[in-house]
Amino acid sequence: MLENERINIEVAYATPEKQLIRTIKVDLGATVETAIAQSGIMMGFPESSIEGAKVGIFGKITAMSTVLSDGDRVEIYQPLIADPKEVRRKRAAEGKKMKKGG
């Protein structure tokens, strides 16, 4: 296989305590799923699982079957613990209570 038949990509994953970005070379035509497996990135997070995780390329959600381009950054996303909209609603409601009480 020739060097020009391989592309450079990054695979990124983070928890609140730790982040890891791996730069690897994959075969032209490799998918997001292949890149994650080849990177071995999840071995750095034994408490986490890729099962059911959302993935993206440069912040845009994509499928595991998406074919990568040279220079792509694959990102593995953790599920949210709380719905951001619900958190904002609660904060807004608390703020209204404080104004009325003060």
Secondary structure, DSSP 8 states (H G I E B T S, - for coil): --GGGEEEEEEEEE-SS-EEEEEEEEETT-BHHHHHHHHTGGGG-TT---TT-EEEETTEEE-TT-B--TT-EEEEE---SS-HHHHHHHHHHHHHHHHHH-
